[in-house]
């Protein structure tokens, strides 16, 4: 992924650890031999863990310099909304900084249950269950729903939390080609008839911004006796008539068995939830290990999510602004000649192709005042490295035009476009 130190240097490092632990294998050997990150830091190509000094959501400060943020999932721009902040402050004063225990024991409050009730109504399900992280939702729900006697069908570009949930479950996994319904059907047809079946898929895919063909997924699920779970991390607040997500977007809420969402994107906080039939969420409440053995979300965080959900429902203009910004950027980027893939969402990739050029463009854009995310294999297929850009309802036209100007200049510099 990055330029590496020579193999000779690596072997010297490994030899040193072997001398120290001459009689036994040393589990730290791989750590001492890991040189990619330090090499990238030394060369100025390290794009991760950048320390943000200040932010108003659309602009962040890095090393004293203001940069327009095109690398956030803050789609509705609610993280700095004064009402959201005030809701958190009030809950912080009332409940304190945290609950120091899991919801299963001492970490459940009326705020948690209020949020669950409002989320269930919002996405059109009987009940919802709030977890401390979105990652934990997928790990806990998948592992509690399927096991060694079942088969799980998963899109090959699903989020890492789904991938890890399948590993945690120890179920039989069948990965179908990205959004390829013919491949999914073939795999469903070949699966053992006596095994339970669950199809899990992202609603909006996090790197290229395209949407799952949910109507066809559900048709196949019903034909072959499978349940369907949709991860709406990047669809909640974005898709659907009211922002309720992928199932609402396609008018298939009743046919979608489980709807998962996160609070760390449109809802401005941290955590996640699963929604479905009451009997299902009640089972998960007592079997999902990431629910039972994780500390509860602090009430201040829950309060901010409740307020963000309220704003989402009562301020449709915010979503309209988001989509206006997305359409504008996609149109202008494509006019310049950039390849934006199959994006249908606020996630708009700039397909670069080659890893080194992707990192070079990332660094040049950052130096020019534009924050993007470089994405390379294995997060995307080899040869399809990209700069991930994403947009907010609160980006101004002046900010977007500034970014477009820098993208045009740097795209020409690296011969990605000619216009």
C-alpha positions as CSV (number, residue, x, y, z in Angstrom):
1,X,0.0,0.0,0.0
2,X,2.8,2.4,0.9
3,X,6.4,2.6,-0.1
4,X,8.2,0.1,2.1
5,X,11.6,-0.2,3.7
6,X,13.9,-2.7,2.1
7,X,13.5,-6.4,2.7
8,X,17.0,-6.4,4.2
9,X,15.9,-3.9,7.0
10,X,12.9,-6.1,7.7
11,X,15.0,-9.2,8.0
12,X,17.4,-7.4,10.4
13,X,14.4,-6.4,12.6
14,X,13.1,-10.0,12.6
15,X,16.5,-11.4,13.4
16,X,16.8,-9.1,16.4
17,X,13.6,-10.3,17.9
18,X,14.6,-13.9,17.3
19,X,17.8,-13.4,19.2
20,X,15.9,-11.9,22.1
21,X,13.4,-14.9,22.1
22,X,15.8,-17.5,20.8
23,X,13.9,-20.5,22.2
24,X,10.4,-19.4,21.4
25,X,8.4,-17.7,18.6
26,X,7.7,-14.1,19.5
27,X,4.2,-12.8,18.8
28,X,5.7,-9.3,18.5
29,X,7.8,-10.1,15.5
30,X,5.2,-8.9,13.1
31,X,4.9,-5.6,15.0
32,X,8.7,-4.9,14.9
33,X,8.7,-5.8,11.2
34,X,5.8,-3.5,10.4
35,X,7.4,-0.5,8.6
36,X,4.8,0.7,6.1
37,X,3.2,3.4,8.4
38,X,6.5,4.9,9.5
39,X,7.8,5.0,5.9
40,X,4.6,6.7,4.8
41,X,4.9,9.2,7.7
42,X,8.5,10.0,6.7
43,X,7.5,10.6,3.1
44,X,4.4,12.7,3.9
45,X,1.9,10.1,2.6
46,X,0.3,9.0,5.8
47,X,-3.4,9.9,5.6
48,X,-4.7,8.4,8.8
49,X,-5.3,9.7,12.4
50,X,-4.9,13.3,11.4
51,X,-5.3,15.4,14.6
52,X,-8.2,17.9,14.1
53,X,-7.7,20.9,16.2
54,X,-11.0,22.6,15.7
55,X,-14.1,22.1,13.6
56,X,-17.4,23.7,12.6
57,X,-18.3,20.5,10.7
58,X,-17.8,21.8,7.1
59,X,-14.3,23.3,7.9
60,X,-11.7,21.7,10.2
61,X,-8.3,23.0,11.4
62,X,-5.2,20.8,10.8
63,X,-1.9,22.1,12.0
64,X,-3.3,25.6,12.2
65,X,-4.7,25.6,8.7
66,X,-8.4,25.6,7.7
67,X,-9.4,22.8,5.4
68,X,-12.8,22.2,3.8
69,X,-14.1,18.8,5.1
70,X,-15.1,16.4,2.3
71,X,-14.2,13.3,4.3
72,X,-17.0,13.2,6.9
73,X,-20.3,11.2,7.2
74,X,-22.0,14.2,8.8
75,X,-24.5,14.2,6.0
76,X,-27.1,16.5,7.6
77,X,-24.5,18.7,9.3
78,X,-26.0,18.2,12.8
79,X,-22.9,17.7,14.9
80,X,-22.7,21.4,15.6
81,X,-26.4,22.2,15.7
82,X,-27.0,24.3,18.9
83,X,-30.2,22.4,19.8
84,X,-28.3,19.0,19.6
85,X,-25.5,20.4,21.7
86,X,-27.9,21.8,24.3
87,X,-29.7,18.5,24.6
88,X,-26.5,16.7,25.3
89,X,-25.5,19.3,27.9
90,X,-28.8,19.0,29.8
91,X,-28.5,15.2,29.9
92,X,-24.9,15.5,31.0
93,X,-25.9,17.6,33.9
94,X,-28.7,15.3,34.9
95,X,-27.2,11.9,34.5
96,X,-23.4,12.5,34.6
97,X,-20.7,11.5,32.2
98,X,-21.6,7.8,32.0
99,X,-23.5,4.9,33.4
100,X,-20.5,2.6,34.1
101,X,-22.3,-0.6,33.1
102,X,-24.1,-2.4,30.4
103,X,-27.8,-1.8,29.6
104,X,-28.4,-5.4,30.7
105,X,-27.6,-4.5,34.3
106,X,-27.4,-0.9,35.4
107,X,-27.0,1.1,32.2
108,X,-30.6,1.5,31.0
109,X,-32.4,4.8,31.2
110,X,-35.7,6.3,30.1
111,X,-33.7,8.1,27.4
112,X,-32.5,4.9,25.9
113,X,-36.0,3.5,25.8
114,X,-37.4,6.8,24.4
115,X,-34.9,6.7,21.6
116,X,-35.7,3.1,20.8
117,X,-39.4,3.9,20.6
118,X,-38.8,6.9,18.3
119,X,-36.4,4.9,16.0
120,X,-38.8,2.1,15.6
121,X,-41.6,4.4,14.6
122,X,-39.3,6.3,12.2
123,X,-38.1,3.3,10.3
124,X,-41.5,1.6,10.4
125,X,-40.9,-1.4,12.6
126,X,-42.4,-2.7,15.8
127,X,-39.4,-2.2,18.0
128,X,-35.7,-1.1,18.0
129,X,-32.7,-1.9,20.2
130,X,-29.9,0.6,20.8
131,X,-26.3,-0.5,21.0
132,X,-23.2,1.4,22.0
133,X,-21.6,1.2,18.6
134,X,-22.8,0.5,15.0
135,X,-20.0,-2.0,14.7
136,X,-21.3,-3.8,17.7
137,X,-24.8,-3.9,16.2
138,X,-23.6,-6.0,13.3
139,X,-21.4,-8.2,15.4
140,X,-24.0,-8.9,18.0
141,X,-27.0,-9.2,15.8
142,X,-25.5,-11.5,13.1
143,X,-23.9,-13.8,15.7
144,X,-27.1,-14.1,17.6
145,X,-29.2,-14.7,14.5
146,X,-27.2,-17.3,12.6
147,X,-24.8,-20.0,13.6
148,X,-23.0,-23.1,12.5
149,X,-26.2,-24.7,11.3
150,X,-27.2,-21.7,9.0
151,X,-26.0,-20.0,5.9
152,X,-25.3,-16.2,5.6
153,X,-25.3,-14.5,2.2
154,X,-23.3,-11.3,2.1
155,X,-22.4,-8.8,-0.6
156,X,-18.7,-8.9,-1.2
157,X,-18.4,-5.1,-0.6
158,X,-20.2,-5.1,2.7
159,X,-18.8,-3.1,5.6
160,X,-16.1,-4.8,7.7
161,X,-18.5,-5.0,10.7
162,X,-20.6,-7.4,8.7
163,X,-17.6,-9.4,7.7
164,X,-16.5,-9.7,11.3
165,X,-20.1,-10.5,12.4
166,X,-20.0,-13.5,10.0
167,X,-16.7,-14.7,11.5
168,X,-18.0,-14.2,15.0
169,X,-21.1,-16.3,14.2
170,X,-19.2,-19.3,12.8
171,X,-21.9,-19.7,10.2
172,X,-21.5,-20.9,6.6
173,X,-20.8,-17.8,4.6
174,X,-21.6,-17.3,0.9
175,X,-20.3,-14.0,-0.6
176,X,-22.0,-12.9,-3.8
177,X,-20.6,-10.5,-6.3
178,X,-21.3,-6.9,-5.6
179,X,-25.0,-6.1,-6.3
180,X,-25.1,-9.1,-8.7
181,X,-28.6,-10.6,-8.2
182,X,-27.9,-13.5,-10.6
183,X,-25.0,-14.6,-8.5
184,X,-27.0,-14.2,-5.3
185,X,-29.8,-16.4,-6.8
186,X,-27.3,-19.1,-7.9
187,X,-25.9,-19.2,-4.3
188,X,-29.3,-19.4,-2.7
189,X,-30.3,-22.2,-5.1
190,X,-27.2,-24.2,-4.2
191,X,-27.5,-23.8,-0.4
192,X,-28.5,-26.7,1.7
193,X,-32.3,-26.8,2.0
194,X,-32.2,-27.7,5.7
195,X,-30.2,-24.7,6.7
196,X,-31.6,-21.3,7.9
197,X,-30.7,-18.4,5.6
198,X,-30.0,-14.8,6.2
199,X,-29.1,-12.2,3.5
200,X,-27.1,-9.2,4.9
201,X,-26.3,-6.2,2.8
202,X,-25.4,-2.6,3.0
203,X,-28.1,-0.3,1.8
204,X,-25.7,2.4,0.6
205,X,-22.2,1.1,0.1
206,X,-19.7,3.2,2.0
207,X,-16.9,3.5,-0.5
208,X,-18.6,4.1,-3.9
209,X,-22.0,5.3,-2.7
210,X,-24.2,3.0,-4.8
211,X,-27.4,1.4,-3.5
212,X,-28.3,-2.3,-3.2
213,X,-31.0,-3.6,-5.5
214,X,-33.2,-4.3,-2.5
215,X,-36.4,-5.2,-4.5
216,X,-34.6,-8.0,-6.2
217,X,-32.9,-9.1,-2.9
218,X,-36.3,-9.4,-1.3
219,X,-37.8,-11.2,-4.2
220,X,-35.1,-13.8,-4.0
221,X,-35.3,-14.0,-0.3
222,X,-39.0,-14.8,-0.4
223,X,-38.5,-17.4,-3.2
224,X,-35.7,-19.2,-1.3
225,X,-36.9,-18.8,2.3
226,X,-34.3,-16.3,3.5
227,X,-34.6,-13.4,5.9
228,X,-33.2,-10.0,5.0
229,X,-31.1,-7.6,7.1
230,X,-30.1,-4.2,5.6
231,X,-27.3,-2.1,7.1
232,X,-28.5,1.5,6.7
233,X,-25.5,3.3,8.2
234,X,-25.1,5.5,5.2
235,X,-28.8,5.6,4.2
236,X,-30.5,6.7,7.4
237,X,-31.3,10.4,7.1
238,X,-30.5,10.3,3.4
239,X,-32.7,7.9,1.5
240,X,-36.5,7.4,1.7
241,X,-39.4,9.9,1.6
242,X,-38.6,11.0,5.2
243,X,-35.0,9.9,5.4
244,X,-35.9,6.5,6.9
245,X,-33.5,4.6,4.8
246,X,-33.2,2.1,1.9
247,X,-36.4,0.1,2.7
248,X,-38.4,3.3,2.7
249,X,-36.7,4.4,-0.5
250,X,-38.0,1.4,-2.3
251,X,-41.3,1.2,-0.4
252,X,-40.3,-2.2,1.0
253,X,-40.2,-1.6,4.8
254,X,-42.7,-4.4,5.6
255,X,-40.7,-6.9,3.5
256,X,-37.3,-6.0,5.1
257,X,-36.9,-8.1,8.2
258,X,-34.2,-6.2,10.0
259,X,-33.1,-2.6,9.6
260,X,-29.8,-1.6,11.1
261,X,-28.7,2.0,11.5
262,X,-25.9,4.1,13.1
263,X,-25.9,7.4,15.0
264,X,-22.4,8.4,13.8
265,X,-23.5,9.7,10.4
266,X,-26.7,11.6,9.9
267,X,-27.6,11.5,13.6
268,X,-24.4,13.2,14.7
269,X,-23.4,11.0,17.6
270,X,-22.2,7.5,18.4
271,X,-23.9,4.1,18.6
272,X,-26.3,2.2,16.5
273,X,-29.6,0.2,16.5
274,X,-31.4,-2.7,15.0
275,X,-35.2,-2.6,14.3
276,X,-37.6,-5.4,13.5
277,X,-40.5,-7.4,15.0
278,X,-40.7,-7.0,18.8
279,X,-40.2,-10.7,19.4
280,X,-36.9,-10.5,17.4
281,X,-35.5,-7.5,19.2
282,X,-36.5,-9.0,22.5
283,X,-34.5,-12.1,21.7
284,X,-31.5,-10.1,20.6
285,X,-31.7,-8.0,23.8
286,X,-31.0,-11.2,25.7
287,X,-28.6,-12.9,23.3
288,X,-26.5,-10.3,21.5
289,X,-23.2,-10.4,23.3
290,X,-22.2,-6.9,22.2
291,X,-25.3,-5.6,23.9
292,X,-24.9,-7.6,27.1
293,X,-21.2,-7.1,27.6
294,X,-20.7,-3.5,26.4
295,X,-21.1,-0.4,28.5
296,X,-24.2,1.6,27.8
297,X,-24.2,4.7,25.7
298,X,-23.8,7.8,27.9
299,X,-27.2,9.5,28.4
300,X,-25.7,12.7,26.9
301,X,-25.0,10.9,23.7
302,X,-28.5,9.4,23.7
303,X,-30.0,12.8,24.2
304,X,-28.1,14.3,21.2
305,X,-29.3,11.5,19.0
306,X,-33.0,12.0,20.1
307,X,-32.7,15.7,19.2
308,X,-31.0,15.0,15.9
309,X,-33.7,12.6,15.0
310,X,-36.3,15.2,15.8
311,X,-34.6,17.8,13.6
312,X,-34.3,15.3,10.8
313,X,-38.1,14.7,10.9
314,X,-39.1,18.3,11.3
315,X,-36.7,20.0,9.0
316,X,-37.0,18.5,5.5
317,X,-35.2,21.4,4.0
318,X,-32.0,20.1,5.4
319,X,-32.2,16.9,3.4
320,X,-33.2,19.0,0.3
321,X,-30.0,21.0,0.8
322,X,-28.0,17.8,1.1
323,X,-29.3,16.4,-2.2
324,X,-28.9,19.8,-4.0
325,X,-25.2,19.8,-3.0
326,X,-24.8,16.1,-4.0
327,X,-26.4,16.7,-7.4
328,X,-24.3,19.8,-8.0
329,X,-21.0,18.1,-7.1
330,X,-21.6,14.9,-9.1
331,X,-22.7,16.9,-12.2
332,X,-19.7,19.3,-12.0
333,X,-17.1,16.5,-11.3
334,X,-18.4,14.5,-14.2
335,X,-18.3,17.6,-16.5
336,X,-14.6,17.9,-15.7
337,X,-14.1,14.3,-16.7
338,X,-13.7,12.6,-13.4
339,X,-15.0,9.0,-13.0
340,X,-17.5,9.0,-10.1
341,X,-18.5,5.4,-10.5
342,X,-22.1,4.4,-9.8
343,X,-22.7,6.7,-6.9
344,X,-26.4,7.5,-6.1
345,X,-25.8,9.1,-2.7
346,X,-23.8,11.8,-0.8
347,X,-20.8,9.5,-1.2
348,X,-19.2,10.5,-4.5
349,X,-15.9,8.7,-5.3
350,X,-13.2,10.0,-7.6
351,X,-11.9,6.8,-9.2
352,X,-8.1,7.1,-9.6
353,X,-7.1,3.5,-10.1
354,X,-3.5,3.3,-9.0
355,X,-2.5,3.4,-5.3
356,X,0.4,5.8,-5.5
357,X,-1.4,8.3,-7.6
358,X,-4.3,8.2,-5.2
359,X,-2.0,9.1,-2.3
360,X,-0.3,11.8,-4.3
361,X,-3.6,13.4,-5.2
362,X,-4.8,13.1,-1.6
363,X,-1.8,14.9,-0.3
364,X,-2.0,17.6,-3.0
365,X,-5.7,18.2,-2.3
366,X,-5.0,18.4,1.5
367,X,-2.2,20.9,0.9
368,X,-4.6,22.9,-1.2
369,X,-7.3,23.0,1.5
370,X,-9.5,20.1,0.6
371,X,-9.9,17.1,3.0
372,X,-10.7,13.8,1.2
373,X,-10.2,10.1,2.1
374,X,-7.8,8.0,0.0
375,X,-9.2,4.4,-0.3
376,X,-7.1,1.5,-1.6
377,X,-7.3,-2.3,-1.7
378,X,-8.6,-4.2,0.2
379,X,-11.2,-1.6,1.1
380,X,-11.9,-1.5,-2.7
381,X,-11.0,-3.9,-5.4
382,X,-7.4,-3.8,-6.7
383,X,-7.0,-1.3,-9.6
384,X,-9.9,0.8,-8.3
385,X,-8.3,3.0,-5.7
386,X,-10.2,6.2,-5.2
387,X,-10.6,9.4,-3.3
388,X,-13.8,9.2,-1.3
389,X,-15.7,12.5,-1.0
390,X,-18.9,13.0,0.9
391,X,-21.1,16.0,1.3
392,X,-23.2,17.8,3.9
393,X,-26.4,19.7,3.9
394,X,-24.4,22.6,5.4
395,X,-21.7,22.9,2.8
396,X,-22.0,26.3,1.2
397,X,-21.8,26.8,-2.6
398,X,-18.6,28.9,-2.1
399,X,-17.0,26.0,-0.3
400,X,-18.0,23.5,-3.0
401,X,-16.8,25.8,-5.8
402,X,-13.5,26.2,-4.0
403,X,-13.2,22.4,-3.8
404,X,-14.1,22.0,-7.5
405,X,-11.4,24.5,-8.5
406,X,-8.7,22.6,-6.6
407,X,-10.0,19.2,-7.9
408,X,-9.8,20.5,-11.5
409,X,-6.3,21.9,-11.0
410,X,-4.9,18.8,-9.3
411,X,-6.8,16.4,-11.5
412,X,-5.1,18.0,-14.5
413,X,-1.7,17.9,-12.7
414,X,-2.0,14.1,-12.3
415,X,-3.5,13.7,-15.8
416,X,-6.7,12.2,-14.4
417,X,-8.7,14.7,-16.4
418,X,-8.0,16.9,-19.4
419,X,-10.7,19.6,-19.1
